[in-house]
């Protein structure tokens, strides 16, 4: 049962990521560099919903991340790929203007 719930949850999260990646891509193509600073601000200021309302949330989240060997900054590599894909002409998609290595 837990496997089924977690599988559904991961699929749902993947759909959310795909949707948001498509939105960012559309805005980058339509508005170019004007979108970069607002995206940076959102990424820098993002907080998980309910993180300030659930007692012990951060301790719990860090323990789970440590146990699962999860690093949230891995998502930054995906964001960079989305930005590169949106800002690179279709014929030039083989080359990427930004590095996808994250700094930790």
Secondary structure, DSSP 8 states (H G I E B T S, - for coil): -HHHHHHHHHHHHHHHHHHHHHHHHHHHHHHTTHHHHHHHHHHHH---TTTTTSTTHHHHHHHHHHHHT--TTHHHHHHHHHHHHHHS-GGGTTS-SS------
